[in-house]
Amino acid sequence: MTAEAENRGGMYETLVTSGAHTFVADELPELGGKDLGPDPFGYLCGALASCTAITLRMYAGRKDWELPVIRVRVELQKDSDGASGNSRFHTVVTCSGELTEEQEARLLYIARACPVHRLLSHASSITTVLEKSP
């Protein structure tokens, strides 16, 4: 999976492409942006929320559990200085449908096993290089 971001001189407005999809990242007006799309942290929260919902839907489908709606809300709680890396994600899963306590416990376990959750829960390395444009 790859993504490419391009900023063409707007303060924060940035066009992001991933596969066949294009979307805008921006900042709020009070931060100097135009609020044309979520900020990068909003997309990060969206990645975790959507991956969790998709993972739960796949699991419930395999188990033939009736869950008409799976809703996942993720809040990023950044540390006070933003640099220590001690930020945390608070995730709330809400499912409609009748579930036993055992099913609820299993869904919670599965939610914590989604690929984005696993990625964000472990240290990752990032290599950044600078290339000159032709």
Protein Blocks (a to p, Z undefined) as FASTA:
>chain_A
ZZddddehiaklccddehjbccdddddfknopaolaccfklmmmmmmmmmmmmmmmmmmm
mnopacfbacddddddddfkopnopaccddddddedjddfklmmmmmmmmmmgfklmmmm
pccdddddddddZZ
